[in-house]
Amino acid sequence: MPSEEKGLETRPEADNLVGIYAALSGRAKADVLREFGGGQFSNFKNALVELCVAKLSPIASEMKRLVADPGHVDSILVDGAGRARAIAAETMNATKDIVGFVRSR
């Protein structure tokens, strides 16, 4: 495993994995390379898997919860559509006023 970002230039697969680790951990690639650089790539990949599981499993749990209650999802969508309609109506009315369209009241 390279210890500097320059070492990733010829290793796009490693650069990709280091980028994923950096993004999920909220760190810079340079920080990730300082921690894992010079070590076995397999150790880094194991740490990446653990980080992915830690970060993504709550998302999977929430998805299962939402799929189990489609009525809840529907109510969120209906609420969002109503709010979007109100914003769109306000924007469209302002646009019609600017362009000079007559609006029915």
N, C-alpha and C positions, 0 to 999 in steps of 0.2 A: 504494500500500500504506500503510495507516495506521501511525503510529508509536506509538500508544497503544491500550490495550485498549478504551477508550471508543469509538474509531473503528471497532471491530468490531461494535458494537451494532446497526448498521443493515446490516451485511454478514454474514449468517449463513454464506454460502458461504466467505468469507474466514476467519471465526472458526473454522469447521470445519477448514480446511486448516492454519491456524496451530496449532490444537489438536493435529492429527496430527503436525505437525513438532515441536512441543514434546514430545509424548509419545515420539516415536521418538528424539529427541536428548537426552531426559532433562533438558530445560530448562523454565523457566517461559515462558508466552506473552509476558510482558513482555520477557524476554530476547530472544526471537525477533523481536519487533517492534522492539527497539532495533537489532538487526542489519539487518533488512530494511526497516524503516519508512522511508517517504519515497521508496523506490525503485520501480522498475517491478514490477508484480505478476508479470509473466512471468519475471523473474529469480528471484523467490521460488519460483515453481512449478517452475522448472528445478532449483533447489537441493532442493526437496522430492522431486522424482523421483529425484535422485541419492541422497538420504538413504534413500528407500524401497528402492531397489535394493541399497544397501549393507547395510541392516538385514534385508531380507527374502530376499535371495538365499541366504544360508547356510541358512535354513529350507527353502527349496525344494530345495537340494542334499541336506539331511538327509532330506527326504521321499522324494526319488528313491532314496536309499540304502535306506531302510526298505522301500519298496515292492518293491525288487529282492530283498529277503530276507524273505519273509513268515514263514519259520520263526523268525527272530529276534523278530519282532513277536509271534508266537504264544507264544514262550517267556516274553516279558515279561508278556503277559496272564495266562498260567497262573501265573506267580510272584505277580503282584499279586492274583489271585483267591485263591490259597492264603493269603496274608497277610491279606487282607480277611476270609476265612472264620475265621481264628484270632481276629481282633479281634472279629468279630461273635459268635462262640461265647462268648467271655469276657463280652461285654456282655449277651448273652441269658441266660447262667447267672446273672449278678449280678441281672438283672431278675427272673428266676424266683425267686431266693432272697428278694428284697424282697417280691414279690407273694405268696410262699408256695406256689408250684407245686412239686409233687414231680417230681424229675428222675430219669429212669432212668439207671442208672450202668453 
